[in-house]
């Protein structure tokens, strides 16, 4: 299957990065190279570090960015390794970083990845299929009812988490849960018809499993600070997220890094010496226009937040 992925909030992201033709930029989730293509086109003697943990996405990006290959360094890795990647490339600071979080349309549509509840496939859900980590199938086989309920509720925000977990545990006593169709059937039996409303009852469970398999939220929280640490003064970090769990982590991390004095409010003078690391470029997230949302359904839930690195002597 050809890697098809329409970059969301493209022009808004490019404006946010404030690209310099001789700058150094990082795309932490290059995917098929949609955002990266426009970044690298704006460079003359600058460079782009294109990272992705999905080998197939990286291969697609290499094809799509071939005309500008001299300006691009492709890296197969999870973006949590950002600091090690830059150290290996002998890069101390960069001028801009993009993090486009989540699963791509290509990954959802590819039949054998197990991300989509609309297509029958083995329950894998690893972003990096070379990684030796438990798959969704392994989790459904080995987790206790309590742990299944926890991840479905915490990562899927599904009110029926406990009931779904109970149905999973009961079903696996009879036969292994190996395919997306197996899991969808269990979820449909667990969730009352009247509670399904206008969304697929498996959507939140599949999200929860994908997050658990790939440790997405832990990785995101860890990498946001690493990204800010590696920015030049005046460099920009752009983060695009797609659901409330991610967005809360991004907002919380940026709020903490943008804070000045953290002394107790009853202190007459500041004694902590804490200075903000970043300033917000947009406190209110940038969302897709009605036109983009209509033409690209994935953009409907996208939120773009942009921050800028401050210097050591900021006020």
FIPALO-927566 format. One record per atom (N, C-alpha, C): x negated, y negated, z; residue in three letters. Coordinates in steps of 0.2 Angstrom, whole numbers, padded with zeros to 4 digits, always signed. Each point is the difference from the previous one (the first is absolute). Layout:
# FIPALO-927566
XYZALA
...
//
This chain:
# FIPALO-927566
-0004+0006+0000UNK
+0004-0006+0000UNK
-0004-0006+0000UNK
+0001-0005-0004UNK
-0003-0006+0000UNK
+0001-0004+0006UNK
-0005-0003+0003UNK
+0001-0004+0006UNK
+0003-0007-0002UNK
+0006+0000+0002UNK
+0004-0006-0001UNK
+0002-0003+0007UNK
-0002-0007+0001UNK
+0001-0003+0006UNK
+0000-0007-0001UNK
+0006-0003+0001UNK
+0000-0008-0001UNK
-0002-0003+0006UNK
-0005-0005+0000UNK
-0002-0003+0006UNK
+0005-0005+0002UNK
+0002+0000+0007UNK
+0005-0004+0002UNK
-0003-0007+0003UNK
+0003-0005-0001UNK
-0002-0007+0002UNK
-0007-0002-0003UNK
+0000+0002-0006UNK
-0007-0001-0003UNK
-0002-0007+0000UNK
+0003-0005-0003UNK
-0002-0007+0000UNK
-0001-0003+0007UNK
+0005+0002+0004UNK
-0001-0003+0007UNK
-0006+0003+0004UNK
-0002+0006-0002UNK
-0006+0003+0003UNK
-0006-0003-0003UNK
+0000-0001-0006UNK
-0006-0003-0004UNK
-0001-0008+0003UNK
+0005-0003+0001UNK
+0000-0007+0003UNK
-0003+0000+0007UNK
+0003+0005+0004UNK
-0002+0001+0007UNK
-0008+0001+0000UNK
-0002+0005-0004UNK
-0008+0001+0000UNK
-0004-0005-0002UNK
+0002-0005-0004UNK
-0003-0006-0002UNK
-0007+0002-0003UNK
+0000+0004-0005UNK
-0005+0003-0003UNK
-0005-0005-0003UNK
-0007+0001+0002UNK
-0005-0003-0003UNK
-0004+0004-0005UNK
-0002-0003-0006UNK
-0003+0005-0005UNK
-0006+0003+0002UNK
-0004-0002+0005UNK
-0006+0003+0002UNK
+0001+0003+0007UNK
+0006+0001+0002UNK
+0001+0003+0007UNK
+0000+0008+0000UNK
+0000+0002+0006UNK
+0001+0008+0001UNK
+0006+0001+0003UNK
+0004+0005-0002UNK
+0007+0002+0002UNK
+0000+0007+0001UNK
+0005+0002+0004UNK
+0001+0007+0002UNK
+0008+0001-0001UNK
+0001+0005-0004UNK
+0007+0003-0001UNK
+0000+0007+0004UNK
+0003+0000+0006UNK
+0000+0005+0005UNK
+0004+0006-0003UNK
+0005-0001-0004UNK
+0004+0005-0003UNK
+0001-0001-0007UNK
-0005+0001-0004UNK
+0000-0002-0007UNK
+0006+0003-0004UNK
+0002+0006+0002UNK
+0006+0003-0004UNK
-0002+0001-0007UNK
+0004-0002-0005UNK
-0002+0000-0007UNK
-0003-0006-0002UNK
-0001-0005+0004UNK
-0004-0005-0002UNK
+0004-0006-0002UNK
+0006-0001+0002UNK
+0004-0005-0002UNK
-0002-0007+0002UNK
-0001-0001+0007UNK
-0002-0006+0003UNK
-0008-0001-0002UNK
-0004+0006+0000UNK
-0007-0001-0001UNK
-0001-0002-0007UNK
+0004+0002-0005UNK
-0001-0003-0007UNK
+0000-0007+0000UNK
+0005-0003+0003UNK
+0000-0008+0000UNK
-0005-0003+0004UNK
-0003+0003+0005UNK
-0005-0002+0004UNK
-0006+0000-0004UNK
-0002+0005-0003UNK
-0006+0001-0003UNK
+0000-0004-0007UNK
+0005-0002-0003UNK
+0001-0004-0005UNK
-0002-0007+0001UNK
+0000-0002+0006UNK
-0001-0007+0003UNK
-0008-0001+0001UNK
-0003+0006+0000UNK
-0007+0000+0002UNK
-0005-0001-0006UNK
-0006-0004+0001UNK
-0005+0000-0005UNK
-0006+0004+0002UNK
-0003-0002+0006UNK
-0005+0003+0003UNK
+0001+0003+0007UNK
+0007+0000+0001UNK
+0002+0003+0007UNK
+0000+0007-0001UNK
+0003+0003+0006UNK
+0001+0008+0000UNK
+0006+0002+0004UNK
+0002+0006-0002UNK
+0006+0002+0004UNK
-0002+0007+0002UNK
+0002+0001+0007UNK
-0001+0007+0003UNK
+0007+0003+0000UNK
+0001+0006-0004UNK
+0007+0003-0001UNK
+0000+0006+0004UNK
+0004+0000+0005UNK
+0000+0006+0005UNK
+0007+0004-0001UNK
+0000+0006+0000UNK
+0006+0004+0001UNK
-0002+0007+0002UNK
+0005+0003+0005UNK
-0001+0007+0002UNK
+0003+0005-0005UNK
+0004-0002-0005UNK
+0003+0004-0004UNK
-0005+0000-0007UNK
-0003+0006-0001UNK
-0004+0001-0006UNK
+0003-0001-0006UNK
+0006+0002-0001UNK
+0004-0001-0006UNK
+0001-0008-0001UNK
+0002-0003+0005UNK
+0001-0008-0001UNK
-0007-0003-0002UNK
-0005+0002+0003UNK
-0007-0003-0001UNK
-0002+0002-0007UNK
+0002+0006-0003UNK
-0002+0002-0007UNK
+0004-0005-0005UNK
+0007-0001+0002UNK
+0004-0004-0004UNK
-0003-0008+0000UNK
-0002-0002+0006UNK
-0003-0007+0000UNK
-0006+0000-0004UNK
-0004+0005+0000UNK
-0006+0000-0004UNK
+0001-0001-0008UNK
+0006+0003-0002UNK
+0002-0001-0007UNK
+0002-0007-0001UNK
+0005-0002+0005UNK
+0003-0007-0001UNK
-0005-0006+0000UNK
-0005+0001+0004UNK
-0005-0005+0001UNK
-0006+0001-0004UNK
+0000+0005-0004UNK
-0006+0001-0004UNK
-0003-0006-0004UNK
+0004-0005-0003UNK
-0003-0005-0003UNK
-0004-0005+0005UNK
+0001+0001+0006UNK
-0004-0005+0005UNK
-0004+0005+0005UNK
-0002+0006-0002UNK
-0003+0004+0004UNK
-0007-0002+0003UNK
-0003-0005-0003UNK
-0006-0002+0002UNK
+0001-0005+0007UNK
+0006-0002+0001UNK
+0001-0004+0006UNK
+0003+0004+0005UNK
+0002+0007-0001UNK
+0003+0004+0005UNK
-0004+0005+0003UNK
+0001+0001+0006UNK
-0003+0006+0004UNK
+0006+0004+0002UNK
+0001+0006-0002UNK
+0005+0005+0002UNK
-0002+0004+0006UNK
+0004+0001+0005UNK
-0002+0003+0006UNK
+0006+0005+0002UNK
-0001+0006+0000UNK
+0005+0005+0003UNK
-0001+0001+0007UNK
+0005-0003+0004UNK
+0000+0000+0007UNK
+0006-0003+0003UNK
+0002+0001+0006UNK
+0005-0003+0004UNK
-0002-0007+0002UNK
+0004-0005-0001UNK
-0002-0007+0002UNK
-0002-0001+0007UNK
+0001+0005+0004UNK
-0002-0001+0007UNK
-0008+0001+0000UNK
-0003+0002-0005UNK
-0007+0000-0001UNK
-0003-0006-0002UNK
+0004-0006+0000UNK
-0002-0006-0004UNK
-0007-0002+0003UNK
-0001-0001+0006UNK
-0007-0002+0002UNK
-0006+0004-0002UNK
+0001+0007+0000UNK
-0005+0004-0002UNK
-0001+0000-0008UNK
+0005-0001-0004UNK
+0000-0001-0007UNK
-0004-0006-0001UNK
+0001-0006+0003UNK
-0003-0006-0002UNK
-0008+0000+0003UNK
-0001+0004+0005UNK
-0007+0001+0003UNK
-0004+0004-0005UNK
+0003+0005-0003UNK
-0003+0004-0005UNK
-0002-0004-0006UNK
+0005-0004-0002UNK
-0001-0004-0006UNK
-0005-0007+0001UNK
-0002+0000+0007UNK
-0004-0006+0002UNK
+0003-0007-0001UNK
+0007+0001+0001UNK
+0004-0006+0000UNK
+0002-0002+0007UNK
-0002-0006+0002UNK
+0001-0003+0007UNK
+0007-0003+0001UNK
+0002-0004-0005UNK
+0006-0004+0000UNK
+0003+0000-0007UNK
+0007-0001+0000UNK
+0003+0000-0006UNK
+0005-0006+0000UNK
+0002-0002-0006UNK
+0004-0006-0001UNK
+0008+0001+0001UNK
+0002+0006-0001UNK
+0007+0002+0000UNK
+0001+0007+0000UNK
+0005+0002+0004UNK
+0002+0007+0001UNK
+0008+0001-0002UNK
+0002+0005-0003UNK
+0007+0001-0001UNK
+0001+0007+0002UNK
+0006+0001+0004UNK
+0002+0006+0003UNK
+0007+0001-0002UNK
+0002+0004-0005UNK
+0007+0002-0002UNK
+0001+0006+0002UNK
+0004+0000+0006UNK
+0001+0006+0004UNK
+0006+0004-0003UNK
-0001+0007+0001UNK
+0006+0004-0001UNK
-0001+0005-0006UNK
+0005+0003-0002UNK
+0000+0005-0005UNK
+0002-0003-0007UNK
-0004+0002-0005UNK
+0002-0003-0007UNK
+0006+0003-0003UNK
+0002-0003-0005UNK
+0006+0003-0004UNK
-0003+0007-0004UNK
-0006+0000-0002UNK
-0003+0005-0003UNK
+0000+0006+0005UNK
-0002-0001+0006UNK
-0001+0005+0005UNK
+0007+0003+0001UNK
+0005-0004+0001UNK
+0007+0002+0001UNK
+0003+0004-0006UNK
-0002-0002-0006UNK
+0002+0004-0006UNK
-0003+0006-0002UNK
-0006+0001+0003UNK
-0004+0006-0002UNK
+0002+0006+0004UNK
+0002+0005-0004UNK
+0004+0005+0002UNK
-0003+0005+0006UNK
-0007+0000+0000UNK
-0003+0005+0004UNK
-0003-0003+0006UNK
+0002-0007+0002UNK
-0003-0003+0006UNK
+0004+0001+0006UNK
+0007+0001-0001UNK
+0004+0001+0006UNK
+0002-0007+0003UNK
-0001-0005-0003UNK
+0002-0007+0003UNK
+0007-0001-0001UNK
+0003+0002-0005UNK
+0007-0002-0002UNK
+0005+0006+0002UNK
+0006-0003+0003UNK
+0005+0005+0002UNK
+0005+0001-0006UNK
-0002-0003-0006UNK
+0004+0001-0006UNK
-0003+0005-0005UNK
-0006+0002+0002UNK
-0003+0005-0005UNK
-0002+0006+0005UNK
+0001+0006-0003UNK
-0002+0006+0004UNK
-0008+0001-0001UNK
-0003+0001+0006UNK
-0007+0001+0000UNK
-0003+0003+0006UNK
-0006+0002+0001UNK
-0002+0003+0006UNK
-0001-0007+0005UNK
+0001+0001+0006UNK
+0000-0005+0005UNK
-0008-0001+0002UNK
-0003-0004-0004UNK
-0007-0002+0001UNK
+0000-0007+0003UNK
+0001-0005-0004UNK
+0000-0007+0003UNK
-0007-0003+0002UNK
-0005+0003-0002UNK
-0007-0003+0001UNK
-0001-0005-0005UNK
-0002-0006+0002UNK
-0002-0005-0005UNK
-0007+0002-0004UNK
-0004+0003+0004UNK
-0006+0003-0002UNK
+0000+0008+0000UNK
+0001+0003-0006UNK
+0001+0007+0000UNK
-0006+0004+0002UNK
-0006-0003+0000UNK
-0006+0003+0001UNK
-0001+0000+0008UNK
+0004-0004+0004UNK
-0001+0000+0007UNK
+0002+0006+0003UNK
-0004+0002+0005UNK
+0002+0006+0004UNK
+0004-0002+0006UNK
+0006-0001-0001UNK
+0005-0003+0005UNK
+0006+0004+0000UNK
+0004+0001+0005UNK
+0006+0003-0001UNK
+0005-0003-0005UNK
+0003+0004-0003UNK
+0005-0003-0005UNK
+0007+0000+0003UNK
+0005-0003-0003UNK
+0007+0000+0003UNK
+0003+0007+0001UNK
-0002+0004-0004UNK
+0002+0007+0001UNK
-0003+0003+0007UNK
-0006-0002+0001UNK
-0004+0002+0006UNK
+0004-0003+0006UNK
+0002-0006+0000UNK
+0003-0003+0005UNK
+0007+0003+0002UNK
+0003+0001-0005UNK
+0007+0003+0001UNK
+0000+0007+0003UNK
-0006+0003-0002UNK
-0001+0007+0003UNK
-0002+0000+0007UNK
-0004-0005+0002UNK
-0004+0001+0006UNK
+0002-0005+0006UNK
+0003-0005-0002UNK
+0002-0005+0005UNK
+0006+0002+0004UNK
+0000-0002+0007UNK
+0006+0002+0004UNK
+0006-0004-0002UNK
+0005+0002+0003UNK
+0006-0004-0002UNK
-0001-0008+0003UNK
-0003+0000+0006UNK
-0001-0007+0003UNK
-0004-0004-0005UNK
-0006+0003-0002UNK
-0004-0004-0004UNK
+0003-0002-0007UNK
+0004+0005-0003UNK
+0003-0002-0006UNK
+0005-0005+0001UNK
+0004+0000+0005UNK
+0005-0005+0002UNK
-0004-0007+0001UNK
-0005+0000+0003UNK
-0004-0006+0001UNK
-0002-0003-0006UNK
-0003+0003-0005UNK
-0003-0003-0006UNK
+0006-0002-0004UNK
+0005+0004-0001UNK
+0006-0002-0004UNK
+0003-0006+0003UNK
+0001-0001+0006UNK
+0002-0006+0003UNK
-0004-0006+0000UNK
-0007+0001+0002UNK
-0005-0005+0000UNK
-0002-0003-0007UNK
-0001+0005-0004UNK
-0002-0002-0007UNK
+0005+0000-0005UNK
+0006+0003+0001UNK
+0005-0001-0005UNK
+0006-0004+0003UNK
+0000-0002+0006UNK
+0005-0004+0003UNK
+0007+0003-0001UNK
+0000+0007+0000UNK
+0006+0004-0001UNK
+0004+0002+0006UNK
+0006-0003+0001UNK
+0004+0001+0006UNK
+0002+0008+0001UNK
+0000+0004-0005UNK
+0001+0007+0000UNK
-0006+0004+0001UNK
-0006-0003+0002UNK
-0006+0003+0001UNK
+0000+0007+0004UNK
+0004-0001+0006UNK
+0000+0006+0004UNK
+0004+0006-0003UNK
+0005-0002-0003UNK
+0004+0006-0004UNK
-0003+0003-0006UNK
-0004-0005-0003UNK
-0003+0003-0006UNK
-0006+0005+0002UNK
-0004-0003+0005UNK
-0005+0005+0003UNK
+0002+0006+0002UNK
+0006+0000+0004UNK
+0003+0007+0002UNK
+0002+0004-0006UNK
+0003-0003-0005UNK
+0001+0004-0006UNK
-0006+0003-0004UNK
-0005-0004+0000UNK
-0007+0002-0003UNK
-0002+0006+0004UNK
+0000+0000+0007UNK
-0003+0005+0004UNK
+0004+0007-0001UNK
+0007-0001+0000UNK
+0004+0005-0001UNK
-0001+0004-0007UNK
+0000-0005-0005UNK
-0001+0003-0007UNK
-0007+0004-0001UNK
-0005-0002+0003UNK
-0007+0003-0001UNK
+0000+0007+0003UNK
+0005+0001+0005UNK
+0000+0007+0003UNK
+0002+0005-0005UNK
+0004-0002-0005UNK
+0002+0004-0005UNK
-0005+0001-0006UNK
-0002-0006-0003UNK
-0005+0001-0005UNK
-0004-0007+0000UNK
-0006+0000-0003UNK
-0004-0006+0000UNK
+0003-0006-0004UNK
-0001-0006+0002UNK
+0002-0006-0003UNK
-0006-0002-0005UNK
+0001+0002-0006UNK
-0006-0002-0004UNK
+0001-0005-0006UNK
+0006-0001-0002UNK
+0001-0005-0005UNK
+0004-0006+0002UNK
+0000-0005-0004UNK
+0004-0006+0001UNK
+0007+0002+0000UNK
+0002+0005-0004UNK
+0007+0002+0000UNK
+0002+0003+0006UNK
-0004+0004+0003UNK
+0001+0004+0006UNK
+0002-0006+0006UNK
-0004-0005+0000UNK
+0000-0005+0005UNK
+0007-0004-0001UNK
+0001-0002-0006UNK
+0006-0004-0002UNK
+0006+0004+0002UNK
+0000+0006-0001UNK
+0006+0004+0002UNK
+0001+0000+0007UNK
-0005+0001+0004UNK
+0000+0000+0008UNK
+0003-0007+0002UNK
-0003-0005-0003UNK
+0002-0007+0002UNK
+0007-0001-0001UNK
+0003+0002-0006UNK
+0007-0001-0002UNK
+0004+0004+0005UNK
-0002+0005+0002UNK
+0004+0004+0005UNK
+0000-0003+0007UNK
-0005-0003+0002UNK
-0001-0003+0006UNK
+0003-0007+0001UNK
+0000-0004-0005UNK
+0003-0007+0000UNK
+0008+0001-0002UNK
+0004-0002+0004UNK
+0007+0000-0002UNK
+0002-0004-0006UNK
+0004+0002-0004UNK
+0002-0003-0006UNK
+0002-0008+0001UNK
+0004-0001+0005UNK
+0002-0007+0001UNK
-0006-0004+0002UNK
-0005+0002+0002UNK
-0006-0004+0002UNK
-0005-0002-0006UNK
+0001+0003-0005UNK
-0004+0000-0006UNK
+0000-0007-0003UNK
+0006-0003+0000UNK
+0001-0007-0003UNK
-0002+0000-0007UNK
-0004-0005-0002UNK
-0002-0001-0007UNK
-0007+0002-0001UNK
-0004+0003+0005UNK
-0007+0002-0001UNK
-0001+0007+0000UNK
-0005+0003-0003UNK
-0001+0007+0000UNK
-0002+0002+0007UNK
+0003+0005+0003UNK
-0001+0002+0007UNK
-0008+0002+0001UNK
-0003+0002-0005UNK
-0007+0002+0001UNK
-0005-0005-0001UNK
+0002-0006-0002UNK
-0005-0006-0001UNK
-0005-0001+0006UNK
+0003-0001+0006UNK
-0003-0002+0006UNK
-0005+0006+0002UNK
+0003+0006+0000UNK
-0004+0006+0002UNK
-0007+0001-0005UNK
+0001-0001-0006UNK
-0005+0000-0005UNK
-0005-0005+0002UNK
+0002-0006+0001UNK
-0005-0006+0002UNK
-0004+0002+0006UNK
+0004+0003+0005UNK
-0003+0002+0007UNK
-0006+0005-0001UNK
+0002+0005-0004UNK
-0005+0005-0001UNK
-0006-0002-0004UNK
+0001-0004-0005UNK
-0006-0003-0004UNK
-0004-0004+0005UNK
+0003-0004+0004UNK
-0004-0005+0005UNK
-0004+0005+0004UNK
+0003+0005+0003UNK
-0003+0005+0005UNK
-0006+0003-0004UNK
+0001+0003-0006UNK
-0005+0004-0004UNK
-0006-0005-0001UNK
+0001-0006-0002UNK
-0006-0004-0002UNK
-0002-0005+0006UNK
+0003+0000+0006UNK
-0001-0004+0005UNK
+0000-0008-0002UNK
+0005-0001-0004UNK
+0000-0007-0003UNK
+0000-0006+0005UNK
+0004+0001+0005UNK
+0000-0006+0004UNK
-0006-0001+0004UNK
-0003+0005+0003UNK
-0006-0001+0003UNK
-0006-0002-0004UNK
+0000+0002-0006UNK
-0005-0002-0005UNK
+0001-0008-0001UNK
+0006-0002-0001UNK
+0001-0007-0002UNK
-0002-0004+0006UNK
+0002+0001+0006UNK
-0002-0004+0005UNK
-0007-0001+0001UNK
-0004+0006-0001UNK
-0007+0000+0001UNK
-0003-0004-0005UNK
+0002+0000-0007UNK
-0003-0003-0005UNK
+0001-0007-0001UNK
+0006-0003+0003UNK
+0001-0007+0000UNK
-0006-0004+0003UNK
-0002+0002+0006UNK
-0005-0004+0003UNK
-0007+0001-0004UNK
-0001+0006-0002UNK
-0006+0001-0004UNK
+0000-0004-0006UNK
+0005-0001-0003UNK
+0001-0004-0006UNK
-0002-0008+0001UNK
+0003-0002+0006UNK
-0001-0007+0002UNK
-0008-0001+0001UNK
-0002+0005+0004UNK
-0007-0001+0002UNK
-0005+0000-0006UNK
+0002+0003-0006UNK
-0005+0000-0006UNK
+0002-0006-0005UNK
+0004-0004+0002UNK
+0002-0006-0004UNK
-0005-0006+0001UNK
-0002-0003-0006UNK
-0004-0006+0001UNK
+0005-0006+0003UNK
-0003-0005+0003UNK
+0004-0005+0002UNK
+0004-0003-0006UNK
+0006-0001+0001UNK
+0004-0002-0006UNK
+0003+0005-0004UNK
-0002+0006+0001UNK
+0002+0006-0003UNK
+0007+0002+0002UNK
+0004+0003-0005UNK
+0007+0002+0001UNK
+0001+0007+0000UNK
+0005+0002+0005UNK
+0002+0007+0000UNK
+0008+0000-0002UNK
+0001+0004-0005UNK
+0007+0000-0002UNK
+0003+0007+0002UNK
+0005+0001+0003UNK
+0003+0006+0002UNK
+0007+0001-0003UNK
+0002+0005-0004UNK
+0006+0001-0002UNK
+0003+0006+0004UNK
+0005+0000+0003UNK
+0003+0006+0003UNK
+0007+0001-0002UNK
+0003+0006+0002UNK
+0007+0002-0003UNK
+0005+0002+0005UNK
-0002+0001+0006UNK
+0005+0001+0005UNK
-0001-0003+0007UNK
+0004+0000+0004UNK
+0000-0004+0007UNK
-0006+0003+0004UNK
-0001+0006+0000UNK
-0005+0003+0004UNK
-0007-0004-0001UNK
-0002+0000-0007UNK
-0006-0003-0002UNK
+0000-0007+0001UNK
+0006-0003-0001UNK
+0000-0008+0000UNK
-0001-0002+0008UNK
+0003+0004+0004UNK
-0001-0002+0007UNK
-0008+0001+0002UNK
-0003+0005-0002UNK
-0007+0000+0001UNK
-0004-0005-0003UNK
+0001-0002-0006UNK
-0003-0006-0003UNK
+0001-0006+0004UNK
+0007-0002+0001UNK
+0001-0006+0004UNK
-0003+0000+0006UNK
+0000+0005+0004UNK
-0003+0000+0007UNK
-0008-0001-0001UNK
-0003+0004-0004UNK
-0007-0001-0001UNK
-0002-0007-0002UNK
+0004-0003-0005UNK
-0002-0007-0002UNK
+0001-0005+0006UNK
+0006+0001+0003UNK
+0001-0004+0006UNK
-0005+0000+0005UNK
-0003+0005+0001UNK
-0005+0001+0005UNK
-0007-0003-0002UNK
-0001+0001-0007UNK
-0006-0003-0002UNK
+0000-0008-0002UNK
+0006-0002+0000UNK
+0001-0007-0001UNK
+0001-0004+0006UNK
+0000+0003+0006UNK
+0001-0003+0006UNK
-0006-0004+0003UNK
+0001-0005+0003UNK
-0006-0004+0003UNK
-0001+0002+0007UNK
+0001-0005+0005UNK
-0001+0002+0007UNK
+0005+0005+0002UNK
-0003+0005+0004UNK
+0005+0005+0003UNK
+0000+0000+0007UNK
-0002-0005+0003UNK
+0000-0001+0007UNK
+0007+0000+0003UNK
+0001+0002+0006UNK
+0007+0000+0003UNK
+0003-0007-0001UNK
+0006-0001-0001UNK
+0003-0007-0001UNK
-0001-0005+0006UNK
-0001+0003+0006UNK
-0001-0005+0006UNK
-0007-0002+0001UNK
-0005+0002-0005UNK
-0007-0002+0001UNK
+0000-0008-0002UNK
-0003-0004+0004UNK
+0000-0007-0002UNK
-0005-0001-0006UNK
-0005+0004-0001UNK
-0004-0001-0006UNK
-0002+0007-0003UNK
-0002+0000-0006UNK
-0002+0007-0003UNK
-0007+0002+0003UNK
+0000+0006+0002UNK
-0006+0003+0002UNK
-0002+0006-0004UNK
+0005+0002-0004UNK
-0001+0007-0004UNK
-0005-0001-0006UNK
+0000-0006-0003UNK
-0004-0002-0006UNK
+0002+0004-0006UNK
+0006+0002+0000UNK
+0002+0004-0006UNK
+0002-0005-0005UNK
-0002+0002-0006UNK
+0002-0004-0006UNK
+0003+0004-0005UNK
+0005-0003-0004UNK
+0003+0004-0005UNK
-0005+0002-0006UNK
+0001+0006-0002UNK
-0004+0003-0006UNK
+0003-0002-0007UNK
+0006-0001+0000UNK
+0004-0001-0006UNK
+0005-0005+0000UNK
+0002-0003-0005UNK
+0006-0004+0000UNK
+0005+0003-0005UNK
+0006-0001+0001UNK
+0005+0002-0004UNK
+0001-0004-0006UNK
+0000+0003-0006UNK
+0002-0004-0006UNK
+0008+0000-0001UNK
+0003+0005+0002UNK
+0007+0000+0000UNK
+0003+0004+0006UNK
+0002-0003+0004UNK
+0003+0003+0006UNK
+0006+0004-0002UNK
+0004-0002-0004UNK
+0006+0003-0003UNK
-0002+0004-0006UNK
+0001+0007+0000UNK
-0002+0004-0005UNK
+0003-0002-0007UNK
-0004+0001-0005UNK
+0002-0001-0007UNK
+0003+0006-0002UNK
+0006-0001-0003UNK
+0004+0006-0003UNK
+0001-0001-0007UNK
+0002+0005-0003UNK
+0001+0000-0007UNK
+0006-0004-0002UNK
+0000-0003-0006UNK
+0005-0004-0003UNK
+0006+0004-0002UNK
+0006-0002-0001UNK
+0005+0004-0002UNK
-0001+0003-0007UNK
-0004-0003-0004UNK
-0002+0002-0006UNK
-0004+0006+0000UNK
-0005+0000+0004UNK
-0005+0005+0001UNK
+0003+0006+0004UNK
+0004-0001+0005UNK
+0004+0005+0003UNK
+0005+0004-0004UNK
+0003-0004-0005UNK
+0004+0004-0005UNK
-0004+0004-0005UNK
-0006-0002-0002UNK
-0003+0004-0005UNK
-0005+0005+0003UNK
-0002-0001+0007UNK
-0004+0005+0003UNK
+0003+0002+0007UNK
+0004+0005+0000UNK
+0003+0001+0007UNK
-0005+0001+0006UNK
-0006+0002-0001UNK
-0005+0001+0005UNK
-0001-0007+0003UNK
+0001-0005-0004UNK
-0002-0007+0003UNK
+0005-0002+0005UNK
+0006+0003+0000UNK
+0005-0003+0004UNK
-0001+0000+0008UNK
-0004+0004+0002UNK
-0002+0000+0007UNK
-0007-0002+0002UNK
-0003-0003-0005UNK
-0007-0002+0000UNK
-0001-0007+0004UNK
-0005+0000+0004UNK
-0001-0006+0004UNK
-0008-0002-0001UNK
-0002-0006-0001UNK
-0007-0002-0001UNK
-0001-0005+0005UNK
-0006+0002+0004UNK
-0002-0005+0005UNK
-0007-0001-0002UNK
-0002-0007+0001UNK
-0007-0002-0002UNK
-0003-0004+0006UNK
-0006+0002+0002UNK
-0004-0004+0005UNK
-0007-0002-0003UNK
-0003-0005+0003UNK
-0006-0002-0002UNK
-0005+0000+0006UNK
-0006+0002-0001UNK
-0005+0001+0005UNK
-0003-0007+0002UNK
+0000-0001+0007UNK
-0003-0007+0002UNK
-0007+0001+0002UNK
-0004-0005+0001UNK
-0007+0000+0002UNK
+0000+0000+0008UNK
-0007+0001+0002UNK
-0001+0001+0007UNK
+0002-0006+0004UNK
+0000-0006-0003UNK
+0001-0007+0003UNK
+0006-0002-0001UNK
+0005+0004-0001UNK
+0007-0003-0001UNK
+0003-0002+0006UNK
+0005-0004+0000UNK
+0003-0003+0005UNK
+0006+0004+0003UNK
//
